[in-house]
Amino acid sequence: MVLPIVLAAILALGLLASLALFDAVLEWRVAGLADDQVLARAAAVEGTDAVADPPDLGGLCVRPPLAWEERVGTTAGGGRFRVRWQHLGDGLVRAEVEGTGRIGARSRVIALVRPDSSERASGLFRCPSAVRLVPAAPQWLETHPEG
């Protein structure tokens, strides 16, 4: 008579323990994904600092819109960033910054910038003496629609 009651109690305690373990593992995974998202956001912010200095600014000013310049880097926290510059015409440059975390989280921002000096020669835009890119408008930086 006592044996079935003891077995039922052990079974109930085992079930409760397994549910608690499942809940703890699920919370651990959610916390890890949130941590990776923070790491990706920090990488995007660090990549935003690199927007002002493309690898070849003079060449970027004369590139067609479909030709991108790109720079990739790693952050102190272990994330990675990628900055891509695209000249849209008349000195307006679209820079897309993508920060990624260790396990795949992603954060992206878009910046609209211009060269700090430019000129027109024979109807063509160029910026041979430009040193860096500067914000094109007061709202020059915004979050990418896809995140």
Secondary structure, 3 states (H helix, E strand, C coil): CHHHHHHHHHHHHHHHHHHHHHHHHHHHHHHHHHHHHHHHHHHHHHHHHCCCCCCCHHHHCCCCCCCEEEEEEECCCCCEEEEEEEEEECCEEEEEEEEECCCCCEEEEEEEEEECCCEEECCEEECCCCCCEEECCCCCEEECCCC
